[in-house]
Amino acid sequence: MIHEIKQDLLVQYLLNEVDAATAEQIRAELETDAELRDFVRETEDAFASIAHAAPPILPPVGLPERILQLERNVSSIPSTPPRSKIIWLVLPWAIAACLAVGCIVLGLERTRLEKENIQSGQELLALQQKVARVEESLATLQKKNLLAEVTIATLKAQVASYETASAVVVWDKDQKNGVLQLDKLPPPAAGKDYQLWVIDPKIAQPVSAGILAVPNNGLIRASFHPVSPIESAAAFAISVEKAGGAAKPEGQIILVGK
Amino acid sequence: MGAAQTLPSEVAWSRSIQANNEDRKRGRTFGMRPAQESDNEFEAGLINRIAEGDDSAFTALYKRFSGSLYGMAFRMMNDAKEAEDVLQEGFTYIWRKAGTYDPNRSSPFAWAVMITRNKAIDRLRVRQRIEKLRERVTAEESFYQNKDEVSADEPTLRERGAIVRSALQDIPLEQRQALELSFFGGLTHEQIAERLDTPLGTIKARIRRGLLRLRDCLKEGL
């Protein structure tokens, strides 16, 4: 017994209402299943019999002869039709050929553009990767360059009473400024100040880099720069000067380093 | 109602058909009695000869089938000229494709009907006349009675037509309506469902049940 759903499908197959893949599948089943085959045949007969519901009518006289004559003409078309007919016969084919050639050309052009587009995309990607690598290299070089431009100087005590004090100067040759870190430096005596000096070999006198304000804990971390232009910094020194500082070192040098 | 037009040569043609189809008229495939098997074999033999280019076989098959097929095409197209074109296209196809006919899959008449119907449907779809035909098919409740008068003088065809019409009348109206919309209107299941505002599954069931009942009725009738 064929299931109703299958019967519905077979009816639709008979009426050409299934897609090509389904029709092919059904044809394969019909090859091997006699029950399905009988059902389809009987159902088709039943469906075709509905044609009898329309009463038969005499068709126009001579139709079969006309059909046979036309078929003979089709099978014996003259090989050299009249010139005027040739044009009308050839023209549609010529147009079709032109369109076909146009389609081929456009297709090839499209393929070429697509390839170029892909290549351009790949090249762009490669360039972006290259730029990224260059930027990374540049950053590394800048970092290296920054380190190369920096000098670190440790200042050592010149007086016994300051031996516990420690001072380090990080000097940027390019920017010509620096950072000073001082520790365990006792507060200056009354009326006195500590003053930082930058020593340029090409300038006769050390150049002041400012007064150092010492907090209670004795720890100083401050940036500085010479008060007047210098060419290079060969050494750094801290001296005890009168309050407010001096234009050139006058007091005792307590720390020096280079 | 265009389908009820009188064609002067109907009676003579019907008699011609009767003369050619005396044995075949009792039933083509339903029940497959010996005479029917003989009809089918004879018609299948004609198709084989057509495949070999036999003009006389083509003419013989044309005489056997053309009356019914033209009536069917006329009803579908509602236009004598278009029905003639459909018939011509159908028989041209038969002439060219006779070699593809498989007697294990279809009876000769069913094969010819399906070919002609497909040609008619192609034309209907191209000319977008399905809506008009569908309305006509639905509206024609008295169609069979009207046309029965046309074939009243032809016993053979009247018998066959009467059997089919009787079988159709025996099946429920809704099933008959769905079958007619499918056969003569050329509508798909989905189009019929839309047309009748009925679920697709219901339409499938109506067509299937209608066909099975028609098959059984015809077996009993023949």
Interface residues (C-beta under 8 A of the other chain):
Chain A: E4 Q7 D8 V11 Q12 L15 N16 E17 L30 R37 V40 R41 E42 T43 E44 D45 A46 F47 A48 S49 I50 A51 H52 A53 A54 P55 P56 I57 L58 P59 P60 V61 L63 P64 E65 R66 I67 L68 L70 E71
Chain B: A3 L7 S9 E10 A12 W13 S14 I17 R28 T29 F30 D55 F58 T59 Y62 S66 G67 S68 L69 Y70 G71 M72 F74 R75 E84 L87 Q88 F91 T92 W95 R96 N104 R105 S106 S107 F109 A110 V113 M114 R117 N118 Y144 K147 D148 V150 S151 E154 L157 R160 G161 I163 V164 R165 A167 L168 L179 E180 S182 F183 F184 T188 H189 K204 A205 I207 R208 L211 L212 L214 R215 L218
